[in-house]
């Protein structure tokens, strides 16, 4: 039996989840879903409708992508990127039309056709979980990307293999795949870890009101969340309970109508129980408004909140690495997903599009601290750098304000002294002659006594 659905939407239908149910018989061997909507644009702004598929047992896939025509194939052995192959269980399935953007002024019409074909349904198989991978067992500072995409969501003609090749060519130690609202690309990532590149994963929770990374996630996270009901806080808490890291993504990005859902609108999660925020998304001067995101993070630090800053290329293809994004340099006890996530949670990382940095403090009695630590007595701070443009500047930021600045040269160092009575936290920035950030550290904190600011 085949199914046909159609609907006509107005601006009132924006940000809905519209279900269409169909029944799969016991002998079904293939499902084809064809979806088309029009118009693509109204007032030069794109409408955006996407599909999510559920079988009787739960999530079966999604592909957050633009374009007015979508085709999905599902069988025991194959699936369109974004979706999972496997047995086709008999029962009620759902294709959900997710209306990310329906512009006012013109009706949006869509058709949805589901074609069922008889054939081998495939045998039930146990869920296979990847054993923990340790690419390198030794501790060190590891450089990589926490935010990327593939053709399993909206990175057109950019399969997982091409992402891995791009990361290797960039000399990265690790790369996380975080596709929009799906984890279907992670089995391929999981099978590709090596001593030269740790391939890790997660999901970008791409809601109508803001995006967040769930790093380390291997199962779908329900993204259908609205502000004001504490569901996002529950998602974050559940992520941390599973050993994952929840990151508020590009919180100051340009929002609607040009970038649907890109700006963070969860007032109760500013930052709520989030323990990390992406302050550097893509190249520094892009429409993610990284300067504003950095200022927001500094404000949260001044409120006494301790959350780590992260970077992500948000790569959708090779050009995004050529644009000079920020990467994360994380101190981890090993090159493994778990150790890297622990490094993020403890704030032992700095962000850089090129320069290498060390940042530490030492007291007169020999006690030493580094990024993410808390200084509890007067100390001498030191920052060392290399691989900088000769006309760049290193700035010491204390409680969000510039304490001092010095020319970097290609490499150099700067020292200064601070006491816990003078500051709550310190970071180091390196900027080029035009003020574009080239590197930013996470803080070294200062307290009179542990637990007392």
C-alpha positions in Angstrom: 0.0 0.0 0.0 1.3 3.5 -0.9 0.5 6.7 0.9 0.0 10.3 -0.3 -0.2 13.3 1.9 -0.3 17.0 1.1 -0.7 20.2 3.1 -0.7 24.0 2.7 1.1 26.1 5.3 1.1 29.7 6.3 3.4 31.6 8.7 1.2 30.3 11.5 2.7 26.8 10.8 6.3 27.9 11.3 8.1 25.9 14.0 5.7 22.9 14.0 6.3 19.2 14.0 3.7 17.8 11.6 3.3 13.9 11.8 2.2 11.7 8.9 1.6 8.1 9.9 1.7 5.0 7.6 1.6 1.3 8.2 4.4 -1.1 7.2 3.4 -4.7 6.6 5.4 -7.7 7.7 6.8 -8.4 4.2 8.1 -4.9 3.5 11.6 -4.9 2.1 12.0 -1.2 1.0 10.5 2.2 1.9 10.8 5.2 -0.5 9.8 8.6 0.7 9.4 11.5 -1.7 8.8 15.0 -0.4 8.5 18.3 -2.3 7.5 21.8 -1.3 7.2 25.2 -2.9 8.1 28.0 -3.0 11.7 27.8 -2.0 12.0 31.5 -1.2 9.7 34.3 -0.1 11.1 37.9 -0.1 14.5 36.4 -0.8 14.4 34.3 2.4 14.4 30.5 2.2 11.6 28.5 3.6 13.0 25.4 5.3 11.1 22.2 5.8 12.9 19.0 6.8 12.0 15.3 7.5 12.4 13.1 10.5 11.4 9.4 10.3 10.4 7.2 13.2 9.8 3.4 13.1 7.7 1.6 15.7 10.8 1.4 18.0 11.9 5.1 17.7 14.2 7.3 15.7 15.1 6.1 12.3 16.8 9.2 10.9 16.7 12.8 9.8 18.5 14.9 7.3 18.5 18.6 8.2 19.1 20.0 4.7 17.8 22.7 2.4 16.3 22.1 -1.0 12.7 21.7 -1.9 12.9 18.1 -3.0 13.9 15.3 -0.6 14.1 11.6 -1.3 14.7 8.9 1.4 15.3 5.2 0.8 15.3 2.7 3.7 15.9 -1.0 3.5 17.7 -3.7 5.5 21.0 -2.9 3.8 20.9 0.7 2.6 19.7 4.1 3.7 19.9 7.6 2.4 22.6 9.6 4.4 21.0 10.9 7.6 19.0 7.7 8.1 19.8 4.2 9.4 19.6 1.0 7.3 18.3 -2.1 9.0 15.2 -4.3 9.5 11.9 -2.7 8.6 9.7 -3.6 11.5 6.0 -4.0 10.8 3.7 -1.5 12.4 3.0 2.2 12.4 5.8 4.5 11.2 5.8 8.3 11.1 7.3 10.8 8.8 7.4 14.2 10.5 7.6 17.4 8.6 9.6 19.9 10.6 8.8 23.5 9.7 11.9 25.4 10.6 10.9 28.4 8.5 7.7 29.3 6.8 7.9 32.9 5.6 4.8 35.1 5.7 3.2 36.5 2.5 2.8 33.3 0.5 1.4 29.9 1.2 3.8 27.0 1.2 2.4 23.7 -0.3 4.0 20.3 0.1 3.4 16.7 -1.1 4.7 13.6 0.7 4.5 10.2 -0.9 5.5 6.9 0.8 6.0 3.8 -1.4 6.3 0.4 0.2 7.9 -2.5 -1.7 7.8 -6.2 -0.7 11.1 -8.0 -0.2 13.5 -9.3 2.4 13.0 -7.4 5.6 16.3 -8.2 7.3 17.0 -10.0 10.5 16.9 -8.3 13.9 20.4 -7.6 15.1 21.6 -6.4 18.5 22.7 -2.8 18.8 26.4 -2.6 18.4 28.3 -0.2 20.5 31.8 0.9 19.8 34.4 -0.1 22.4 36.3 2.9 23.7 39.1 3.9 21.4 42.4 5.2 22.6 44.4 6.5 19.6 47.4 7.4 21.7 47.8 6.5 25.4 50.1 9.2 26.5 49.0 12.6 28.0 49.6 15.8 26.0 48.1 18.8 24.3 46.0 17.6 21.3 44.6 19.8 18.6 41.3 19.2 16.8 37.8 20.1 15.9 34.7 19.7 18.1 32.0 20.8 15.5 31.7 19.5 12.0 29.1 18.2 9.5 28.8 15.7 6.7 26.3 14.8 4.0 24.3 13.0 6.7 22.9 16.5 7.4 23.4 19.7 5.4 27.0 19.3 4.1 26.2 18.6 0.5 28.6 16.3 -1.3 30.8 16.0 1.8 30.8 12.4 3.0 32.4 11.3 6.2 35.5 10.0 4.4 36.1 13.5 2.9 35.8 15.1 6.4 38.4 12.7 7.8 40.7 13.4 4.9 40.3 17.1 5.4 41.2 16.8 9.1 44.3 14.7 8.4 45.5 17.2 5.8 45.1 19.9 8.4 47.3 18.0 10.8 44.6 17.6 13.4 44.8 15.0 16.2 41.0 14.6 16.5 37.8 15.5 14.8 34.2 15.2 16.2 31.3 14.7 13.7 28.2 16.6 15.0 25.6 16.4 12.4 22.2 18.2 12.7 19.7 16.1 14.6 21.1 12.8 13.5 23.8 10.3 14.6 23.7 8.2 11.4 27.2 9.1 10.3 28.8 8.0 13.6 29.2 4.3 12.7 31.5 5.3 9.9 33.4 7.7 12.2 33.7 5.0 14.9 35.2 2.6 12.4 37.8 5.1 11.2 39.8 6.0 14.4 43.6 5.5 14.1 46.8 6.5 15.8 47.1 9.5 13.5 43.5 10.8 13.9 40.9 10.1 16.6 37.5 10.2 14.9 34.9 11.0 17.5 31.2 12.0 17.5 28.2 13.6 18.9 25.1 15.5 17.6 24.2 19.1 17.1 20.9 19.6 18.8 19.4 21.9 16.1 16.2 23.4 17.7 14.0 26.2 16.4 15.4 28.4 19.2 19.1 27.6 19.4 21.8 25.0 18.8 23.8 22.9 21.2 26.4 20.2 20.8 26.1 16.9 22.7 29.7 15.7 22.4 30.1 12.0 22.9 26.4 11.2 22.1 25.9 8.0 20.2 22.1 7.9 20.3 19.6 10.5 19.0 18.7 13.3 21.3 15.2 14.6 20.9 15.7 18.2 19.7 12.0 19.2 19.8 12.4 21.6 22.7 11.0 25.0 23.4 12.3 27.7 25.7 10.7 28.2 29.1 10.0 24.6 30.1 13.4 23.5 31.4 13.7 20.7 28.9 17.0 22.0 27.6 18.4 21.9 31.2 17.2 18.3 31.4 18.9 17.4 28.2 22.2 19.0 29.5 21.9 17.1 32.8 21.3 13.8 31.0 24.3 14.4 28.7 26.6 15.0 31.7 25.2 11.9 33.5 26.2 9.8 30.5 29.7 11.2 30.4 29.0 13.6 27.5 29.6 17.3 27.2 26.8 19.8 26.4 28.0 22.9 24.6 25.9 26.0 23.8 26.8 26.5 20.2 27.4 30.0 18.5 25.1 31.7 21.0 25.3 35.2 19.4 25.0 34.1 15.7 22.7 36.0 13.4 19.3 34.5 13.8 16.1 34.6 11.8 15.0 34.9 9.2 18.4 34.3 7.4 19.6 31.6 9.8 16.7 29.7 11.3 17.3 28.7 14.9 20.9 29.8 14.9 20.7 32.4 17.7 20.4 31.1 21.3 17.0 31.9 22.7 16.8 29.7 25.8 16.7 32.4 28.5 16.7 29.8 31.3 20.0 28.4 29.8 22.1 31.6 29.9 24.0 29.5 30.7 21.9 27.4 33.1 23.6 24.2 33.9 25.7 24.3 30.7 29.4 23.8 31.4 30.8 24.9 28.0 30.0 27.5 25.4 31.3 27.8 21.8 32.7 31.3 21.6 34.6 30.7 18.3 32.5 29.3 15.4 34.1 29.2 12.0 36.4 32.1 11.0 36.5 34.9 13.6 34.8 37.6 11.6 31.8 35.5 10.3 28.1 35.9 11.1 28.4 33.8 14.2 29.5 37.1 15.8 32.3 35.5 17.8 33.4 38.8 19.4 30.0 39.1 21.0 30.1 35.4 22.0 33.5 36.0 23.7 32.1 39.1 25.5 29.1 37.0 26.7 31.4 34.3 28.1 33.5 36.9 29.8 30.3 38.3 31.4 29.4 34.8 32.6 32.8 34.4 34.1 32.4 37.7 35.9 29.2 36.4 37.4 31.2 33.7 39.0 30.2 31.0 36.6 32.9 28.5 35.6 32.3 27.1 32.1 34.8 26.3 29.4 35.1 28.1 26.1 35.3 26.0 22.9 35.8 26.5 19.2 34.5 24.7 16.2 35.0 25.0 12.5 31.3 24.2 11.8 32.8 22.7 8.6 30.4 21.8 5.8 33.2 21.3 3.2 36.9 22.0 2.5 36.4 25.7 2.1 35.6 26.0 5.8 39.1 24.8 6.8 40.6 27.2 4.2 38.9 30.1 5.9 41.0 30.0 9.1 38.6 28.7 11.8 39.6 28.3 15.4 40.5 24.8 16.6 40.7 23.5 20.2 44.0 22.5 21.8 43.1 20.3 24.7 45.3 18.8 27.4 44.1 15.2 27.9 45.5 12.2 29.7 45.2 10.3 26.4 44.0 10.8 22.9 40.6 9.3 23.5 37.1 10.7 23.3 36.6 10.4 27.1 39.9 12.0 27.9 39.3 14.9 25.5 35.8 15.5 27.0 37.2 15.5 30.5 39.8 18.1 29.3 36.9 20.3 28.0 35.0 20.0 31.3 38.1 21.0 33.4 38.8 23.9 31.1 42.2 22.6 30.1 42.2 24.0 26.6 42.9 27.0 24.5 41.5 28.1 21.1 43.7 28.9 18.1 43.6 29.4 14.4 47.4 28.9 14.3 49.5 30.3 17.2 50.8 27.9 19.9 50.4 29.0 23.5 51.4 28.0 27.0 49.9 29.8 30.0 50.9 29.0 33.6 51.5 30.5 37.0 53.9 29.7 39.8 54.3 30.8 43.4 57.4 31.5 45.4 57.2 28.2 47.2 57.1 26.3 43.9 53.4 25.6 43.5 52.4 25.7 39.9 49.1 26.0 38.0 48.0 26.0 34.3 44.9 26.6 32.3 41.8 25.5 34.1 43.5 25.6 37.6 42.8 27.8 40.5 45.6 29.9 42.1 45.2 30.4 45.8 48.2 32.7 46.6 50.2 35.5 45.0 51.8 34.1 41.8 53.9 35.0 38.8 52.0 34.4 35.6 53.8 33.5 32.3 52.5 33.3 28.7 54.7 31.9 25.9 53.7 31.9 22.3 55.0 31.0 18.8 53.9 30.8 15.2 52.3 34.3 15.4 52.2 36.9 12.7 55.1 39.3 13.5 52.7 42.3 13.9 50.3 40.5 16.3 49.6 41.5 19.9 49.3 39.4 23.1 46.8 40.8 25.6 46.3 39.8 29.2 42.6 39.9 30.2 41.8 40.2 33.8 38.1 40.0 34.8 37.2 40.8 31.3 39.4 43.9 31.0 42.7 44.4 29.3 45.5 44.5 31.9 48.4 44.9 29.4 49.4 44.2 25.8 52.7 43.4 24.2 53.8 42.8 20.6 54.2 39.1 19.9 56.8 38.9 17.2 56.8 35.4 15.7 57.4 34.0 19.1 57.9 35.5 22.6 56.8 35.6 26.2 55.4 37.9 28.8 55.3 37.7 32.6 53.3 39.5 35.3 52.2 39.1 38.9 48.8 38.9 40.4 47.2 38.0 43.8 43.8 36.5 44.5 42.8 39.9 46.0 43.4 41.5 42.6 41.5 39.2 40.3 39.0 36.4 39.9 40.3 35.0 36.5 42.9 35.7 33.8 43.0 34.7 30.1 45.4 35.5 27.3 44.4 36.7 23.8 46.5 37.0 20.7 45.1 39.2 18.0 46.4 40.4 14.6 47.0 44.0 13.7 43.3 44.4 12.8 42.1 43.1 16.1 41.0 39.7 14.8 41.5 37.0 17.4 44.1 34.4 16.6 44.2 32.6 20.0 42.3 32.7 23.3 43.0 30.7 26.4 40.6 29.4 29.0 41.1 31.0 32.4 43.4 30.5 35.2 41.2 31.3 38.2 42.2 33.0 41.5 40.7 32.5 44.9 41.7 33.4 48.4 41.0 29.9 49.6 39.4 27.0 47.8 35.7 27.6 47.7 36.0 31.3 48.7 36.3 33.9 45.9 
